[in-house]
Amino acid sequence: MLAAVTGASGHLGANLVRALIARKWQVRTLVRRDIRALEGLDIECISGDVLDKESLRRAFAGADIIFHLAGRISLVNRDRKEVEAVNITGVQNVVSACIDTGVKRLVHTSSFHAHKQEPLNEPLDESRPLLSPGRYPPYNHSKAEGERIVRDTINKGVDAIIINPTGMLGPHDYKPSHFGATLLLMAQGRLPALIHAGLNWVDNRDVAEGMINACEHAEPGAKYILSGHWVTLESIARQVSSITGIKPPRIVLPMRMAKALAPLAAFIDRIRGRQAVFTPISMRELESNTNISHEKASRELGYEPRPLEQTIAHTIHWFRSYGFIS
């Protein structure tokens, strides 16, 4: 079985490729420039981009399954044009290339952010509507639109599956990711303050396994939310402290104050050339639904996310082994 993977050098992609290899799949990847996550692996690499239709057709030719992971994540509004190009136009190009090359199945990676989070006091599951056009963060809006493109394709008879992970943590985080960067700041004792908030976090290795199981067993057109555990930032900081010995930040800001300070924090990170972690958009995301259900995936795929404590320990160990933490 030959799988072609877009976004293979990203955080989820690095883990999905390794999971596919462990299951004896042949793997072909579409990569742009940064291939650190794939070095030393027995895979085929095709240079290209989801905005380059010809490179997609080259990567998909002869493949049985397409795992579409490539996406642009941003926590600032100024990246809207690039985010929408990759997450909307890129999806259109992927779908077209799948049809042109006659692949058997497309596994599309969306996000729980594509869904309306309200009402917050009710569980969010696969029946929750996607975001309607409106004033939503670029990433959320673009993932909803990308998912609609895939759903339209499914309605026209194309065999595709949609996967909606929550916030991902885990090893092989080479860039690192936004959530990984926050974890690193905690482990390095460089996070000045915490926020009284949390998120549903999931191990990207569990997401990778869930995607493969869905590919192998799900009915055409199926959709699965692959969530984990809602945990506060304070709890995560305590877990990081127990591993590293670095004391967690003493300051814990209420959300109202964090929102007021977020524009200044984002501006300072920008002028210092650092990855922005606390921005107005990231504050908004920390107010997402606290009860995101993976019941359907557990029932149909045997999906069970591991304890978050294990994920954090493995992630910190990987950061240390890769040299991010001395």
Secondary structure, 3 states (H helix, E strand, C coil): CEEEEECCCCHHHHHHHHHHHHCCCEEEEEECCCCHHHCCCCCEEEECCCCCHHHHHHHHCCCCEEEECCCCCCCCHHHHHHHHHHHHHHHHHHHHHHHHHCCCEEEEECCHHHECCCCCCCCECCCCCECCCCCCCHHHHHHHHHHHHHHHHHHCCCCEEEEEECEEECCCCCCCCHHHHHHHHHHCCCCCCEECCEEEEEEHHHHHHHHHHHHHHCCCCCEEEECCEEEEHHHHHHHHHHHHCCCCCCCEECHHHHHHHHHHHHHHHHHCCCCCCCCHHHHHHCCCCCCECCHHHHHHHCCCCCCHHHHHHHHHHHHHHHCCCC
